Amino acid sequence: MRSKLATILAAVLLTSVSLLYAQGVATDVDKAAKDTAKTTEKAAKKTSHGTAKAADKTAKGTEKAADKTAKGTEKAADKTADATEQAAKKTGHGIKKGVKSVGHATKKAAEKTDDAVK
């Protein structure tokens, strides 16, 4: 009877040690998981903050580029308008000269025709 009791006691003791060891491992794993979660949360916050800053800088850079483009476009439009106006004046002057020249030639031709008819 004593040996059965000793065997049962040994079995209970071994089971208890295994159970205590398993509980200790579970506690360690739980702690490691919580530590990992905290570290991950901190890293995510830093990444989020960095992304927000980068987005702000990109927006400001885009706004500045858009302003410069608008100013450049406005200057180019002004220069194009000036050049178009000058070309129109020169064209008008050339047409005026051409019309005078054609009128003068027509008048001479008419005079010659009139002389020939007389």
Secondary structure, DSSP 8 states (H G I E B T S, - for coil): -HHHHHHHHHHHHHHHHHHHHHHHHHHHHHHHHHHHHHHHHHHHHHHHHHHHHHHHHHHHHHHHHHHHHHHHHHHHHHHHHHHHHHHHHHHHHHHHHHHHHHHHHHHHHHHHHHHHH-
